Amino acid sequence: ACADLVTGPVAAGTGGVGVKMLSYLLRESWVNMRTNRMTTVVAILTTAFTLACVGIFLLLYVNLRAAAGWLQDDIKIMVYLDDRLAADSIAKVEQQLRGDHAVASLLFISKEQALGEFKAQFPSESHLLEGLGQNPLPASFVVALSPSFRSPDSVKRWAERVRRITGVSKVDYNQDWIDALATVIRSIELVAVGIGVILSAAAVTIIANTIRLTLFARRDEIAILRLIGATTSFIRIPYLVEGAVLGALGSALSLGMLKFMYELFRQEMRTTGRFAGLENLIAFFPPSACLALIAVGMGLGFAGSFVSIRRFGEART
């Protein structure tokens, strides 16, 4: 170990030995983690549980966002027409709707078609309409909006504009459900951000304390490195690498825990038969998001190491 400590800085000053220096720095990081095995394991597990809590909210948020997208894609707006509207007036309304750049598709349902659909869907209730003498159901258009106009605010503004068209008696869609879903998603997003910030700070603190213990355990070796001319960066890099590795391992372990719970949840739904088909709709993080979360864990570990090294340096001066 002493030879490594001496040859490391010397090698750093000679040309063409960058690979040897990198090997030395990585070996030092590995030695630090192996020497403090118990502390390293505790840090990784604690970081994993901390990031897993954040991941649960992120996974819930991702799936709710996807569900909102599916519901918005499936939104159909009913534009009901005045019963007294003549055929040429209906054609004018249809022309206005088809010319609207927000309309993706349009389907006309006549009074007779509406009555037929009612009898097909509610056969036991069809006798209620027989005593009225005439068909009380209005003609209507079923409208699907373009993807860029499917947000709650856009749907609301479009519906208000269409209500002012002459011959339109009512515009109906499930605005309450859309607004409620949007509110739930915003709430979960805020909670996820708040909890993420708090738990990320906790992960940084955990890793910082782990690195600090390593620094105090090897303070004599660090003092020797300083005496033989090692730069501050050369001394710090192994500990920064160690912190990044701890964060990455903790993040990877948290993803493994989340994947296990996710598959367990899907299996439970499949076994009990509750929410049939829902297990095929929920999804886990895509590979890109998993890599991003591991990168975040590395960043938190690096930050924890940096904080610990700065405080250790201040304490030594």
Secondary structure as UniProt FT lines:
FT   HELIX           2..13
FT   TURN            15..16
FT   HELIX           18..35
FT   HELIX           37..73
FT   STRAND          77..81
FT   TURN            83..84
FT   HELIX           87..98
FT   TURN            101..102
FT   STRAND          103..109
FT   HELIX           111..121
FT   HELIX           123..125
FT   HELIX           127..130
FT   TURN            131..132
FT   STRAND          140..145
FT   HELIX           147..149
FT   HELIX           152..163
FT   TURN            166..167
FT   STRAND          168..172
FT   HELIX           175..217
FT   HELIX           219..227
FT   TURN            228..229
FT   HELIX           232..272
FT   TURN            274..277
FT   HELIX           278..280
FT   HELIX           287..316
//
